[in-house]
Amino acid sequence: MGKLIAIVGNNASGKTTLAQALCARGGFRPYLEQHVERPFQSLFAAELERYALPNQIDYLLYRAEQEWEIRTGDLVGVQDGGLEQDFHLYTHLFHHKGFLGEAEYELCRRFYASLRRALPPPDAIIRLRAPLTVLEGRLQARGRAIDRQIVTPEDLPILEKSLDEWLRGVGETPLFEVDAGASDPSCAGVVERLLDSLAPIVAS
């Protein structure tokens, strides 16, 4: 059965960059968010309350499908975010902002819980941490439409709190924390250390 490594963190913390660097150096396979390819993402950005539910259901199912592919293979898969992040951070945020009503949020919760019961949790979690001021600067510099319309700099403290609360309950899953505050486009400063830490997990 394949191994799953989830890289989690706030918006603009560098999840995708680290996932790609870790896969390139470690011979793993990346499983990325693919915002452009998701069928409801642009609709959601244009009509937040109308398309929040189908967009979240699509993301949760997409991440579970990625996990299934990883688990039924024999490689190491690395996700930038993942099923837990999409539920515990973004579904919570969209409920908080009123994009998802109570019944819609409960449907997402039940759906997420059913998916997780059917799939084992990640074999390791890498948490990226950076000051909120740094993340805000990166969001403004990046200038993606999704950041302006769906997740704004004002949402970063909410996401950080949700991330902390979720990670306190991960139990025995190995958790590695990375300082993502410095600018390091190649991630060279952390990849080798992470590969050494992950070696016994991916080899077991």
Residue frames relative to the residue before (quaternion, step in Angstrom):
aa qw qx qy qz dx dy dz
M 1.0000 0.0000 0.0000 0.0000 0.00 0.00 0.00
G 0.4959 -0.6821 0.4574 0.2819 3.55 -0.93 0.89
K 0.4168 -0.6917 0.5390 0.2396 3.53 -1.29 0.45
L 0.2207 -0.7795 0.5780 0.0981 3.56 -1.11 0.79
I 0.0629 -0.7591 0.6478 0.0121 3.54 -0.91 1.06
A 0.1388 -0.7922 0.5913 0.0586 3.58 -0.75 1.05
I 0.1704 -0.7535 0.6282 0.0928 3.56 -0.90 0.98
V 0.0242 -0.8244 0.5637 -0.0443 3.56 -0.51 1.19
G 0.2468 0.7564 -0.5809 0.1718 3.53 -1.24 0.48
N 0.6709 -0.4897 0.3802 0.4067 3.50 -1.32 0.22
N 0.6758 -0.4525 0.3700 0.4491 3.57 -1.28 0.12
A 0.8446 0.1588 -0.1590 0.4859 3.55 -1.09 0.89
S 0.4321 0.7005 -0.4692 0.3201 3.61 1.14 0.45
G 0.5854 -0.6211 0.3526 0.3837 3.60 1.26 -0.18
K 0.2304 0.8154 -0.5057 0.1620 3.59 1.16 0.50
T 0.7022 0.4646 -0.2800 0.4612 3.58 0.78 -1.01
T 0.6328 0.5382 -0.3302 0.4482 3.58 0.97 -0.84
L 0.6892 0.4622 -0.2867 0.4787 3.58 0.87 -0.92
A 0.6179 0.5466 -0.3526 0.4417 3.60 0.97 -0.77
Q 0.6817 0.4826 -0.2911 0.4666 3.58 0.88 -0.91
A 0.6607 0.5006 -0.3089 0.4663 3.60 0.98 -0.83
L 0.6544 0.5125 -0.3127 0.4597 3.58 0.96 -0.85
C 0.6676 0.4933 -0.3014 0.4692 3.58 0.98 -0.81
A 0.6461 0.5290 -0.3221 0.4461 3.57 0.96 -0.84
R 0.7340 0.4161 -0.2322 0.4839 3.57 0.94 -0.86
G 0.7701 0.3921 -0.1976 0.4628 3.59 0.98 -0.79
G 0.4683 -0.6862 0.4440 0.3355 3.58 1.23 -0.17
F 0.4291 0.6898 -0.4678 0.3481 3.58 1.18 0.53
R 0.4346 -0.6774 0.5201 0.2859 3.57 -1.29 0.08
P 0.3331 -0.7607 0.5177 0.2057 3.63 -0.74 0.99
Y 0.0831 -0.7473 0.6578 0.0446 3.54 -1.17 0.76
L 0.0620 -0.8714 0.4851 -0.0375 3.53 0.01 1.38
E 0.7042 -0.4984 0.3235 0.3887 3.55 -1.34 0.32
Q 0.0978 -0.8393 0.5247 0.1031 3.59 1.00 -0.86
H 0.0295 -0.8485 0.5283 -0.0044 3.58 0.73 1.07
V 0.6677 0.5316 -0.3197 0.4115 3.57 0.84 -0.95
E 0.7072 0.4835 -0.2603 0.4454 3.57 1.01 -0.82
R 0.5646 0.6101 -0.4047 0.3811 3.63 1.13 -0.37
P 0.4850 -0.7444 0.3802 0.2572 3.59 -0.68 1.09
F 0.7535 0.3872 -0.2191 0.4840 3.61 1.11 -0.55
Q 0.4565 0.7365 -0.4351 0.2447 3.60 1.20 -0.27
S 0.7035 0.4387 -0.2833 0.4820 3.61 0.80 -0.91
L 0.6150 0.5339 -0.3448 0.4667 3.59 1.10 -0.65
F 0.6330 0.5329 -0.3147 0.4650 3.54 1.03 -0.84
A 0.6540 0.5184 -0.3166 0.4510 3.58 0.90 -0.88
A 0.7013 0.4661 -0.2634 0.4707 3.58 1.08 -0.72
E 0.7903 0.0871 -0.0227 0.6061 3.60 1.08 -0.77
L 0.2465 -0.8538 0.4385 0.1343 3.52 0.30 1.34
E 0.7370 0.4154 -0.2561 0.4675 3.61 0.71 -0.96
R 0.6438 0.5413 -0.3339 0.4254 3.61 1.01 -0.68
Y 0.8220 0.2736 -0.1106 0.4870 3.57 0.85 -0.94
A 0.3700 0.7395 -0.4944 0.2679 3.62 1.19 0.17
L 0.6897 0.4950 -0.2989 0.4358 3.60 0.82 -0.92
P 0.7035 0.4288 -0.3119 0.4731 3.66 0.65 -0.90
N 0.6187 0.5442 -0.3571 0.4400 3.59 1.04 -0.64
Q 0.6838 0.4733 -0.2955 0.4702 3.60 0.90 -0.85
I 0.6291 0.5188 -0.3404 0.4681 3.59 0.95 -0.77
D 0.6462 0.5205 -0.3193 0.4577 3.57 0.97 -0.85
Y 0.6782 0.4883 -0.3014 0.4591 3.61 0.89 -0.89
L 0.6491 0.5098 -0.3278 0.4597 3.59 0.91 -0.84
L 0.6757 0.4807 -0.2953 0.4745 3.58 0.92 -0.89
Y 0.6318 0.5437 -0.3268 0.4454 3.59 0.99 -0.83
R 0.6731 0.4819 -0.2969 0.4760 3.58 0.93 -0.86
A 0.6401 0.5068 -0.3272 0.4757 3.59 1.03 -0.72
E 0.6269 0.5230 -0.3331 0.4716 3.59 1.05 -0.70
Q 0.6155 0.5232 -0.3410 0.4808 3.58 1.06 -0.70
E 0.6560 0.5114 -0.3135 0.4581 3.57 0.90 -0.90
W 0.6399 0.5286 -0.3302 0.4495 3.57 0.94 -0.85
E 0.6437 0.5136 -0.3190 0.4691 3.58 0.98 -0.83
I 0.6472 0.5103 -0.3170 0.4693 3.58 0.99 -0.83
R 0.7152 0.4810 -0.2647 0.4325 3.56 0.78 -1.02
T 0.7041 0.4432 -0.2742 0.4823 3.59 1.07 -0.60
G 0.6292 0.4900 -0.3390 0.4990 3.58 1.30 0.09
D 0.4573 -0.6770 0.4974 0.2918 3.55 -1.24 -0.35
L 0.5428 0.5998 -0.4063 0.4248 3.57 1.24 0.49
V 0.4940 -0.5924 0.5260 0.3582 3.54 -1.36 -0.07
G 0.1373 -0.7946 0.5889 0.0536 3.56 -0.74 1.07
V 0.1563 -0.7830 0.5988 0.0630 3.55 -1.02 0.87
Q 0.1495 -0.7932 0.5875 0.0583 3.57 -0.73 1.11
D 0.3065 -0.7013 0.6078 0.2118 3.56 -1.12 0.71
G 0.7527 0.1089 -0.1305 0.6361 3.52 0.18 1.33
G 0.0031 0.8321 -0.5531 -0.0413 3.55 -0.65 -1.07
L 0.7896 -0.3478 0.2317 0.4493 3.52 -1.37 -0.04
E 0.6829 0.4849 -0.2966 0.4587 3.60 0.84 -0.96
Q 0.6609 0.5032 -0.3200 0.4557 3.58 0.88 -0.88
D 0.6614 0.5126 -0.3220 0.4428 3.58 0.89 -0.84
F 0.7072 0.4190 -0.2807 0.4955 3.59 1.04 -0.64
H 0.7629 0.4274 -0.2367 0.4235 3.57 0.52 -1.19
L 0.7265 0.3754 -0.2473 0.5197 3.60 1.11 -0.50
Y 0.8168 0.3293 -0.1784 0.4389 3.57 0.40 -1.21
T 0.6341 0.4923 -0.3546 0.4794 3.61 0.94 -0.69
H 0.6309 0.5192 -0.3265 0.4753 3.59 1.00 -0.80
L 0.6645 0.5107 -0.3118 0.4476 3.59 0.88 -0.92
F 0.6954 0.4758 -0.2913 0.4529 3.58 0.83 -0.93
H 0.5943 0.5210 -0.3581 0.4972 3.58 1.17 -0.50
H 0.6482 0.5245 -0.3094 0.4572 3.58 0.92 -0.91
K 0.7270 0.4343 -0.2408 0.4742 3.61 0.96 -0.83
G 0.5499 -0.6506 0.3762 0.3644 3.58 1.27 -0.06
F 0.4369 0.6851 -0.4741 0.3391 3.59 1.22 0.19
L 0.7454 0.2508 -0.1450 0.6004 3.58 1.19 -0.66
G 0.3594 -0.7213 0.5521 0.2139 3.55 -0.90 0.94
E 0.7315 -0.4232 0.2925 0.4476 3.57 -1.29 0.10
A 0.6902 0.4702 -0.2899 0.4674 3.60 0.82 -0.94
E 0.6470 0.5134 -0.3210 0.4634 3.58 1.02 -0.74
Y 0.6401 0.5096 -0.3235 0.4753 3.56 0.99 -0.79
E 0.6534 0.5106 -0.3182 0.4594 3.59 0.93 -0.84
L 0.6171 0.5289 -0.3448 0.4696 3.60 1.05 -0.70
C 0.6513 0.5004 -0.3143 0.4761 3.60 0.95 -0.83
R 0.6390 0.5303 -0.3301 0.4488 3.59 0.98 -0.81
R 0.6683 0.4905 -0.2970 0.4739 3.59 0.91 -0.92
F 0.6503 0.5216 -0.3156 0.4532 3.56 0.97 -0.87
Y 0.6497 0.5086 -0.3046 0.4758 3.57 0.94 -0.92
A 0.6692 0.5085 -0.3090 0.4451 3.60 0.85 -0.94
S 0.6546 0.5069 -0.3126 0.4658 3.59 0.99 -0.78
L 0.6419 0.5157 -0.3230 0.4666 3.56 0.99 -0.82
R 0.6888 0.4797 -0.2974 0.4550 3.60 0.88 -0.89
R 0.6122 0.5390 -0.3583 0.4542 3.61 1.05 -0.62
A 0.6953 0.4768 -0.2688 0.4658 3.57 1.09 -0.70
L 0.7615 0.2896 -0.1495 0.5602 3.59 1.25 -0.37
P 0.4769 -0.6560 0.4857 0.3261 3.62 -0.98 0.70
P 0.5605 -0.6057 0.4343 0.3610 3.61 -1.12 0.55
P 0.6968 -0.4501 0.3255 0.4538 3.61 -1.22 0.18
D 0.4971 -0.6469 0.4934 0.3015 3.56 -1.19 0.60
A 0.7794 -0.0218 0.0117 0.6260 3.58 1.23 -0.47
I 0.1845 -0.7556 0.6203 0.1009 3.53 -1.21 0.65
I 0.1443 -0.7543 0.6357 0.0780 3.54 -0.98 0.93
R 0.1416 -0.8059 0.5726 0.0505 3.56 -0.60 1.15
L 0.2204 -0.7616 0.5999 0.1073 3.56 -0.82 1.07
R 0.0515 -0.8024 0.5945 -0.0100 3.55 -0.83 1.02
A 0.1070 0.7730 -0.6175 0.0983 3.56 -0.95 0.95
P 0.5988 -0.5560 0.4168 0.3983 3.61 -1.10 0.52
L 0.5653 -0.6242 0.4176 0.3412 3.55 -1.01 0.79
T 0.6081 0.5529 -0.3617 0.4401 3.60 1.07 -0.61
V 0.6316 0.5165 -0.3251 0.4781 3.58 1.08 -0.72
L 0.6630 0.5053 -0.3029 0.4620 3.58 0.93 -0.91
E 0.6339 0.5297 -0.3324 0.4550 3.56 0.98 -0.80
G 0.6501 0.5138 -0.3140 0.4634 3.59 0.96 -0.83
R 0.6538 0.5069 -0.3147 0.4655 3.57 1.00 -0.79
L 0.6299 0.5263 -0.3396 0.4591 3.59 0.98 -0.79
Q 0.6797 0.4864 -0.2985 0.4608 3.57 0.86 -0.90
A 0.6624 0.4989 -0.3064 0.4674 3.58 1.03 -0.76
R 0.6527 0.5302 -0.3146 0.4404 3.54 1.04 -0.82
G 0.1364 -0.8705 0.4653 0.0839 3.54 1.03 -0.79
R 0.3242 0.7408 -0.5331 0.2488 3.60 1.07 0.55
A 0.5923 -0.5982 0.4087 0.3525 3.56 -1.09 0.74
I 0.6140 0.5655 -0.3525 0.4230 3.57 1.03 -0.77
D 0.6624 0.5094 -0.3086 0.4545 3.59 1.02 -0.75
R 0.6777 0.4822 -0.2939 0.4711 3.58 1.07 -0.62
Q 0.7848 0.3750 -0.1703 0.4632 3.56 0.97 -0.83
I 0.7738 0.3404 -0.1764 0.5043 3.60 0.99 -0.73
V 0.7863 0.0501 0.0024 0.6159 3.57 0.77 -1.04
T 0.1324 -0.8166 0.5615 0.0201 3.55 -0.60 1.19
P 0.6825 -0.4669 0.3419 0.4464 3.62 -1.19 0.22
E 0.6247 0.5559 -0.3386 0.4314 3.60 1.10 -0.64
D 0.6392 0.5376 -0.3175 0.4491 3.58 1.24 -0.40
L 0.4862 0.7124 -0.4209 0.2810 3.61 1.18 -0.42
P 0.6644 0.4866 -0.3413 0.4531 3.68 0.85 -0.74
I 0.6239 0.5325 -0.3421 0.4584 3.60 1.06 -0.69
L 0.6589 0.5004 -0.3035 0.4726 3.57 0.93 -0.88
E 0.6452 0.5253 -0.3244 0.4501 3.59 0.96 -0.84
K 0.6529 0.5048 -0.3104 0.4718 3.58 0.97 -0.83
S 0.6529 0.5073 -0.3142 0.4665 3.59 0.94 -0.84
L 0.6324 0.5312 -0.3225 0.4625 3.56 1.03 -0.80
D 0.6586 0.5066 -0.3073 0.4639 3.59 0.89 -0.92
E 0.6733 0.5065 -0.3012 0.4466 3.58 0.88 -0.94
W 0.6611 0.4960 -0.3165 0.4656 3.59 0.94 -0.81
L 0.7008 0.4935 -0.2852 0.4290 3.58 0.79 -1.00
R 0.5770 0.5757 -0.3886 0.4297 3.60 1.13 -0.41
G 0.7546 0.3902 -0.2073 0.4852 3.58 1.18 -0.43
V 0.4052 0.7464 -0.4622 0.2551 3.62 1.17 0.29
G 0.4241 -0.7459 0.4416 0.2622 3.59 1.22 -0.08
E 0.8402 -0.2159 0.1660 0.4689 3.55 -0.92 -0.97
T 0.4297 0.6965 -0.4772 0.3202 3.62 1.19 -0.01
P 0.4582 -0.6842 0.4834 0.2970 3.63 -0.73 0.96
L 0.0987 -0.8021 0.5889 -0.0026 3.54 -0.86 1.05
F 0.0731 -0.7931 0.6047 -0.0014 3.57 -0.76 1.10
E 0.2047 -0.7949 0.5626 0.0983 3.57 -0.83 0.98
V 0.1299 -0.7872 0.6022 0.0281 3.54 -1.00 0.94
D 0.3823 -0.6853 0.5743 0.2333 3.54 -1.01 0.88
A 0.0638 -0.8311 0.5522 -0.0178 3.56 -0.35 1.27
G 0.4176 0.7445 -0.4433 0.2735 3.56 1.20 0.33
A 0.6640 0.4948 -0.3096 0.4673 3.57 1.12 -0.59
S 0.4806 -0.6469 0.5071 0.3056 3.56 -1.19 0.53
D 0.2126 0.7548 -0.5874 0.1999 3.57 -0.52 1.22
P 0.2001 -0.8409 0.4877 0.1225 3.62 0.35 1.22
S 0.7063 0.4595 -0.2740 0.4636 3.62 1.05 -0.65
C 0.3074 -0.7679 0.4905 0.2742 3.59 1.28 -0.41
A 0.2844 0.8055 -0.4858 0.1852 3.58 1.24 0.34
G 0.6452 0.5665 -0.3229 0.3983 3.55 1.07 -0.66
V 0.7824 0.3320 -0.1763 0.4965 3.59 1.12 -0.46
V 0.5515 0.6624 -0.3991 0.3128 3.61 1.09 -0.62
E 0.6845 0.4857 -0.3076 0.4484 3.59 0.79 -0.95
R 0.6430 0.5176 -0.3261 0.4607 3.58 0.98 -0.80
L 0.6626 0.4999 -0.3061 0.4661 3.56 0.96 -0.83
L 0.6423 0.5194 -0.3329 0.4547 3.59 0.95 -0.81
D 0.6309 0.5133 -0.3395 0.4726 3.60 1.01 -0.69
S 0.6804 0.4916 -0.2899 0.4598 3.59 0.94 -0.85
L 0.7056 0.4718 -0.2533 0.4641 3.56 1.05 -0.81
A 0.4763 0.7265 -0.4203 0.2621 3.60 1.17 -0.52
P 0.7154 0.4287 -0.2982 0.4643 3.68 0.72 -0.85
I 0.6217 0.5478 -0.3424 0.4429 3.60 1.15 -0.55
V 0.7287 0.4217 -0.2530 0.4766 3.58 0.80 -0.97
A 0.6633 0.5084 -0.3085 0.4544 3.60 1.18 -0.42
S 0.5880 0.6154 -0.3691 0.3731 3.61 1.15 -0.43
